[in-house]
Amino acid sequence: LKDQEILLILCLNLRLMEGNSRCSGRVEILYRGTWGTVCGYNWDWKDAQVVCRQLGCGVALEAMYAAHFGKGTGPIWLDNLGCTGYESHVWKCSSRGWGKHYCTHWNDAGVICSGFVHLIGGGGPCSGQVEVNSEGHWTPVSSGNITLPTAQVICVDLGCGKAVSVLGDVAFRDAESQVWAEEFQCEGDEPGLWFCPRVSCPGGHCRNRAVQVVCSGYTDVRLLKNGTSHCEGQVEVNISGDWTALCASHWSMANANVVCHQLGCGVAISTPKGAYFVERGDKILKDQFHCSGTESFLWNCPVTALGNPDCAHGNTASVICSGNQTQLSRRPDALSDPVGSKAANHSGESPQLRLVGGGSRCAGRVEILHQGAWGTVCDDDWDLSDAHVVCRQLGCGVAVQVTASAHFGEGSGLIWLDNVNCTGNESHVWKCPSGGWGRHNCRHKEDAGVVCSEFLALRLVSEEQECAGWLEVLYNHTWGSVCRSPMEAVTLSVICRQLGCGNSGTLDYSVAAREGSRPQWVDGIQCRRTDTSLWQCPSDPWKRRSCSPKEEAYITCAGMRPKSCPAAAPCTDKEKLQLRGGDSTCSGRVEVWHAGSWGTVCDDSWSLAEAEVVCQQLGCGSALDALSGAAFGPGNGSIWLDEVQCGGRESSLWACAAAPWGQSDCKHEEDAGVRCAGERTTTVPPIPRTSVPGKFSFPGILCIVLGALLFLVLIVLGTQLHRRKAEHQGSLHSKGLRTSPSPSPIFLFHPSPCLFPEPPGQHVDASRHGYDDVEELPVPETPSSPEMSEQHFCPEEGDEARYSQTGKWTARQASALTSLSPALCCGLGVQWKMAQVLGPCTRMGDQEKHLAPGFRLAQCIGRSAPAAVAIGG
């Protein structure tokens, strides 16, 4: 009986099928040489726990039934299981017996286990620090425990392809964590980490540094010619064991150089399209690689697949390498010296190009790698033709926006190019005419940037929820919806993780279709487990009408929560934004309310465009300055937003593209701030006042004080002079003598009500009226007879001849008046913009102003009503 039992155990086996890793899926048992399923009747967490432990998959997370992972085939071996949770094998649990059941495959049981190992902190399930499950708790693994063969086993265990990077000596995510006390000694062919031999760490102490592993679905690359692999031929990529030809779309010399270097075949000589095409009926891979040329492996390059067009028949990528083992050197596709430049590149390496700070490889600050150092491009003469060359060179379509004045933030280091003057047809931006390498008269506040047509962004649109709503993608500079077919669990997981909304999501089919017109950009998205963003997921090609509005995707992520407000709900976006630490309500550190708390915004890519949106959203007028480096002091709590990119006209900061919520590489020393032009406006009606107190700067206060003092002094002087004149004229009159006004340039302020609108057509051009000329200008004399002293009048048009032309105003006096006018206006508390001499009798609006002999009117025109000042001459 004992031998029979051993033989039975040896003939039994257990596996999970149709899940996204070996630790999730439909439960299947091999019995008597045939695989069969388990009935889901009475299937619970205790049964699932036994399965997970038996497979070395950690603990059970969920017990699934009703054929959650699809219907199986063959017999149904077990039914009505009653495990206690501590059995070593699932067939040792109580049941009806082998093959006895009342089920169909519609009720096949499944399980989702935690897994014995996972990768965390790397942006997806296939990259990050290594942790293993110990009695339901995740424990970090020391860097001394993981070799490349062990990393290969981990990637296979997770269904993540092949290990492409193992980085040791990394700080643990939690410095206080207990470290796994064993070393793994995998050979590389084990089915999972659980099955690898283990030994205790030397001396019982493991190294207190973490290890980070990166897996890739691209496991190998080759060049195939006539059925064999050479240093020339058709480019084929191995994905999870299957070799697939690569489409030639966006295939570049930089990509080819990486392949040649990876294969030990020297450098790329040419990339003939379809020259080695082999008709095999296989689907051609549409993934587009965007290498800079310095990567060690093809899968280290950025890759995009979403929306890529179908590949034309025979249009496969090919490469001809130099065929030797020489190191990667100067590439034939790059010209190191800008046209018209006297600078030379002596480094032996060609320049490279990238966009930084835009949240995407197709938007950001333009940076060039030259002579081993990254540097920027000055925005002098930077225009759409230059930007077109950059976008085409990066495989990002065409330029849709040109940015200047460090729109994507100030760079650092060198400024390589200035006065770039492309025609738009050049293959590389450094082939355009310019001032030469390193020759410029710029600072980094003038760094140039670009937004290309293939810049992509992602968001969920909802009025009531966060991390739930209509899925929208920004493509071709236009927001549009995404179609929901087929959108499986892996795809939803990638989307929610990219948005910072948890690790899973569901489609909601019950939401009514939206109103309004918008593009339905893409359909047929099928993400792979190794994809870290939606842009890497294969799909149907971009199309403006990919589905009907009824088929738009509405997603609810695991991190879904009601939109929170800093005060009582409901609230607007304006109430979820505030400025702190400034000298007014319209200046300070930018803070946003998210997930129940206030947090700051990182200054990466922070510019006047983003500041303008903040100021307008708060009702603070236009932006005067966009400040970085925690100019208003560092904040605390979370840094909610990073890489914010606005156009400047969005209604809310929430409408701008940005990195996912809470995903930032910044510290609070990089908190962004703004200074706006106005004070905070409200919806409360203003209370009428005779005067409105305001805040004045020191120069303004000084101007008012000096103006007031001058005002008082001149009133005293003018009054005394006027009294003496009157006495003098009275004595002369008593003697029967006639007088004329004195031409002495003494000014008398007339503080009587003089606030009048500027008369149409009476704007005086000083140069046109000859105030800069040395000649004297004739001024009509005002009679000083007793009959005229009580009442003055202004002449009708053409009636000036009634006045004698004996009185004159010299150019020196006019100049003195012009120079003093700003002070006069300051004395009245009026912002001075212009002063003009109006004459002795002047119509202002519907009123006639009659002045005493020898006086003129000067008019101060400011933001408030114009002020007329009487000036004695």
C-alpha positions, 0 to 999 in steps of 0.5 A, spaced: 500 500 500 505 504 501 509 503 494 502 504 491 501 511 495 508 513 493 506 511 485 500 515 485 503 521 488 508 520 483 503 520 477 499 526 480 501 533 478 498 540 479 498 546 475 494 553 474 492 555 467 490 561 463 492 566 468 497 571 468 502 567 471 504 560 474 500 562 480 493 564 478 489 560 473 484 554 473 486 549 477 488 542 473 490 536 476 494 530 472 491 523 474 492 517 471 495 520 465 490 525 463 489 533 466 482 534 468 479 540 472 476 541 479 469 543 480 467 549 484 462 547 488 463 548 495 470 551 493 473 556 498 479 560 501 481 554 505 481 549 498 485 555 494 490 556 500 492 548 499 493 549 492 497 555 493 502 552 498 503 546 494 505 550 488 510 554 492 505 560 490 505 564 497 498 565 500 491 565 496 488 571 495 482 569 491 478 563 490 474 563 483 469 559 481 464 559 475 470 558 470 473 565 471 479 563 467 475 559 462 472 552 461 477 547 461 476 540 457 477 533 459 474 530 466 472 533 472 477 529 477 474 532 484 468 535 487 465 538 493 472 539 496 473 540 504 480 542 506 482 545 512 487 549 509 493 545 512 494 539 507 500 538 503 496 536 497 489 538 494 488 531 493 488 529 500 482 534 502 476 530 503 472 530 497 467 525 493 472 521 490 476 521 484 471 522 478 465 523 482 461 529 481 455 533 479 458 539 475 460 541 468 466 545 466 461 552 467 463 551 474 471 550 474 474 552 480 480 557 479 485 561 484 489 567 485 495 566 489 500 572 492 506 568 489 512 566 492 516 572 489 514 579 486 517 585 484 515 592 487 517 599 486 518 599 478 512 601 475 509 594 473 509 587 475 515 585 471 520 590 474 522 592 481 526 590 488 525 582 489 521 580 495 518 573 497 512 571 501 513 569 508 507 566 511 503 572 508 508 577 509 512 580 504 520 580 505 525 583 501 531 579 499 538 581 499 542 583 493 547 578 495 542 573 494 540 574 486 545 572 481 543 572 473 540 565 473 536 567 479 533 573 476 531 569 470 527 564 474 524 570 477 522 573 471 519 566 468 516 565 475 512 571 474 510 570 467 515 576 465 519 573 459 527 574 460 531 578 465 534 584 462 537 587 468 540 585 475 542 591 479 544 590 486 547 595 492 540 599 492 537 602 498 531 598 501 524 601 500 523 600 507 530 601 511 526 598 517 524 591 514 527 584 516 531 581 510 530 574 508 535 570 511 537 565 505 541 565 499 538 562 493 542 558 488 538 557 482 541 554 476 536 558 471 532 552 469 527 551 475 520 553 474 519 558 479 524 561 485 520 556 490 524 550 487 531 553 487 536 550 492 537 555 498 542 556 504 543 560 510 546 567 509 554 567 511 554 568 518 547 568 519 547 575 516 545 577 509 547 584 506 543 590 508 542 592 500 536 590 496 536 588 488 532 590 483 530 586 477 528 588 470 524 583 466 522 584 458 517 580 454 523 581 448 527 575 450 532 575 444 534 578 437 537 575 431 538 577 423 536 572 419 538 571 412 537 564 408 534 561 414 541 562 418 543 567 423 548 572 420 551 579 421 546 581 416 539 580 414 531 580 417 530 583 424 527 578 428 525 578 435 523 573 440 517 574 444 516 569 450 519 563 445 516 566 438 520 569 433 517 574 429 519 579 424 519 586 425 516 592 421 520 597 418 516 603 420 520 607 424 526 603 424 532 607 424 540 607 424 540 608 431 536 602 432 540 598 427 547 600 431 544 597 438 542 590 434 549 590 431 552 591 438 548 587 441 550 581 437 557 583 437 557 584 429 560 591 429 556 597 427 550 598 422 552 600 415 545 600 412 538 598 413 535 596 407 527 595 407 524 588 406 531 586 402 531 579 406 524 578 407 522 571 408 514 569 406 512 565 412 505 567 413 507 570 420 504 576 423 509 582 423 511 585 429 508 593 429 512 595 435 516 601 434 523 602 438 526 609 439 533 607 441 538 613 442 544 608 439 547 607 446 543 602 449 546 595 450 540 591 448 534 593 443 529 592 449 532 597 453 530 602 448 523 606 449 518 602 445 511 604 442 505 600 439 499 603 441 495 605 434 501 603 430 499 602 423 499 595 420 505 593 416 505 593 409 507 586 406 514 585 405 516 591 409 520 588 414 526 591 418 533 589 415 540 591 417 547 590 414 552 590 420 560 591 419 561 584 421 566 585 426 567 585 433 569 593 433 566 597 438 561 602 437 564 608 433 562 614 429 555 612 425 555 614 418 548 617 419 550 623 423 554 629 422 557 632 428 558 639 426 553 644 424 552 647 418 556 654 418 560 652 424 567 652 425 567 647 431 569 640 430 567 634 434 573 630 436 570 625 441 569 620 435 562 619 437 556 622 433 551 627 437 544 624 440 537 628 441 532 627 446 526 631 449 526 632 457 521 635 462 515 634 457 512 627 460 513 623 454 519 622 449 515 626 444 515 633 448 520 637 452 526 641 452 531 640 446 537 636 449 543 634 445 549 629 447 555 632 444 562 630 446 560 626 452 555 631 455 548 633 454 546 640 453 540 645 451 538 649 445 537 656 445 530 659 443 533 665 439 530 664 432 527 657 434 521 656 430 516 651 427 521 649 421 527 647 427 521 643 431 519 639 425 526 637 424 527 635 431 520 631 431 522 627 425 529 625 427 525 622 434 520 619 430 515 623 433 511 625 427 511 633 426 511 639 430 505 642 433 507 647 438 514 650 439 516 653 446 521 658 448 523 661 455 524 654 458 517 652 457 519 645 460 524 648 465 531 650 465 536 645 463 543 645 466 550 644 463 552 647 456 548 650 451 550 647 445 546 651 439 544 658 438 540 661 432 538 654 429 536 656 422 533 649 419 529 649 412 525 643 415 528 638 411 534 636 414 535 629 417 538 632 424 537 638 427 545 639 428 545 639 420 542 646 420 545 652 420 547 655 427 552 659 430 556 653 431 557 648 437 557 652 444 557 659 441 551 663 444 549 669 448 544 665 452 542 663 458 538 657 460 532 661 461 532 661 454 532 654 453 528 651 446 522 646 446 517 642 442 511 638 442 510 633 437 504 630 434 505 623 437 505 626 444 501 622 448 497 623 455 492 619 458 486 621 463 479 619 466 474 624 466 468 624 471 465 629 475 464 625 481 469 620 482 477 620 482 480 614 479 474 612 475 471 615 469 471 615 461 478 613 459 481 619 454 487 619 450 491 625 447 493 624 440 495 629 435 494 634 440 486 632 441 483 629 447 479 623 445 475 617 447 478 609 447 474 604 445 473 598 450 474 592 446 477 587 448 480 590 454 482 585 458 484 585 466 491 586 464 490 592 460 486 595 465 491 593 470 496 597 466 491 603 465 490 604 472 497 603 474 499 608 469 494 613 472 496 612 479 490 609 481 491 602 484 493 595 480 487 593 477 480 596 474 474 594 471 469 596 465 463 599 467 457 597 462 452 600 466 454 608 465 449 611 459 453 614 453 456 621 453 453 626 449 457 631 445 462 629 439 469 627 440 474 622 436 474 615 438 481 614 437 483 607 438 480 600 439 483 593 440 488 594 446 491 588 448 496 589 453 502 584 455 504 583 462 511 586 461 508 593 458 509 598 463 504 603 460 499 604 455 503 606 449 507 599 449 500 595 448 499 593 441 492 595 438 488 597 432 491 603 428 489 610 430 483 612 427 478 618 428 472 613 429 474 607 431 468 605 434 461 608 436 460 613 442 456 607 445 462 603 445 467 608 449 470 605 455 468 607 462 473 604 467 473 604 475 480 603 478 481 599 484 483 606 487 477 609 486 474 614 491 469 620 491 472 626 489 474 629 495 474 637 497 478 641 502 471 643 505 464 641 505 462 638 498 460 640 493 467 644 491 470 646 484 477 646 482 478 653 484 477 650 491 482 645 490 487 649 489 491 654 493 497 659 494 501 659 501 507 662 503 506 669 499 505 676 501 498 676 498 492 671 496 495 671 489 502 669 490 505 663 493 507 656 493 502 652 489 498 647 493 492 642 490 487 638 494 488 630 492 486 624 496 484 628 502 490 632 503 493 638 501 500 637 497 505 641 492 507 641 485 514 640 483 517 645 479 519 640 473 517 643 467 514 649 471 513 655 466 509 661 465 504 657 461 502 653 468 502 659 472 497 662 467 492 657 468 493 657 476 492 665 476 486 664 472 483 659 476 484 662 482 481 669 479 488 672 480 488 675 473 494 674 469 501 670 471 507 675 472 512 670 474 513 662 475 517 661 480 521 654 482 526 652 487 521 653 493 521 660 492 516 661 497 518 656 502 518 648 502 511 645 503 510 638 507 506 632 505 505 629 498 508 632 492 502 631 488 503 633 481 510 633 477 511 634 469 505 639 469 504 641 462 499 646 460 498 650 454 496 656 458 488 657 456 486 651 460 480 652 465 483 648 470 490 645 472 486 639 472 486 639 465 493 640 463 497 633 462 502 631 468 505 625 471 500 620 474 498 623 481 503 622 486 508 619 482 514 624 482 522 624 483 522 631 487 523 633 494 520 639 497 526 644 495 523 643 488 516 646 490 513 650 484 510 657 486 506 663 482 506 670 482 499 673 479 497 680 477 491 681 481 488 680 488 483 674 489 476 676 486 470 673 489 462 673 487 460 678 492 458 684 490 463 690 491 460 695 497 461 702 494 466 707 497 468 714 496 475 711 497 478 704 496 484 703 500 490 699 497 497 696 498 502 700 495 509 699 494 515 703 497 516 707 491 509 709 490 508 711 497 514 716 496 511 719 490 505 720 494 509 724 500 513 728 495 508 730 491 503 732 497 509 736 500 510 739 493 503 741 492 503 744 499 509 748 498 506 751 491 500 752 493 503 757 499 508 760 493 502 761 488 497 764 493 503 769 495 504 770 488 497 771 486 496 776 492 502 780 490 500 780 483 493 782 485 496 788 489 500 790 484 495 790 478 490 794 483 495 799 484 497 800 477 489 800 475 488 805 480 493 809 476 490 808 470 495 803 467 494 797 463 498 790 465 499 784 461 500 777 464 508 775 467 511 770 463 515 767 469 514 760 469 511 759 476 505 754 477 499 754 481 495 748 483 488 749 482 485 743 487 478 745 485 473 739 482 477 738 475 476 730 474 473 730 466 474 725 461 479 726 456 476 731 450 476 727 444 481 729 439 485 733 444 491 729 445 497 733 444 503 731 441 509 735 444 513 734 438 508 736 433 506 742 436 513 744 437 515 744 444 522 741 442 523 747 438 527 753 441 522 758 438 516 761 442 509 759 441 504 765 441 499 764 446 492 768 446 492 774 451 486 774 456 484 781 457 484 783 465 479 788 465 474 789 470 469 787 466 472 780 464 475 778 471 468 776 474 466 771 468 471 768 462 468 765 456 472 760 451 471 763 444 468 759 438 471 756 433 475 761 428 474 766 433 481 766 436 482 773 432 478 776 438 484 775 442 491 779 441 497 775 440 502 778 445 502 773 450 507 767 449 510 761 452 517 759 451 519 752 449 523 752 456 517 753 460 513 748 456 519 743 457 519 745 465 511 743 465 512 737 461 518 735 466 514 736 472 507 733 470 509 726 473 510 729 480 503 733 479 499 727 478 503 723 483 501 729 488 493 728 486 494 720 487 493 719 480 497 714 476 501 718 471 501 716 464 501 723 460 501 730 461 498 735 456 498 743 455 491 744 453 490 752 453 487 758 457 480 756 454 479 749 453 472 745 452 473 738 456 467 734 454 461 738 455 464 743 459 468 749 458 473 751 463 475 758 464 481 760 467 484 766 470 489 770 466 496 767 464 493 760 467 493 753 463 490 746 464 495 740 464 491 733 464 493 727 468 491 721 464 491 714 469 487 708 470 482 713 474 479 719 471 483 724 468 485 730 472 486 737 470 491 741 473 491 749 473 498 751 472 500 759 472 504 761 467 
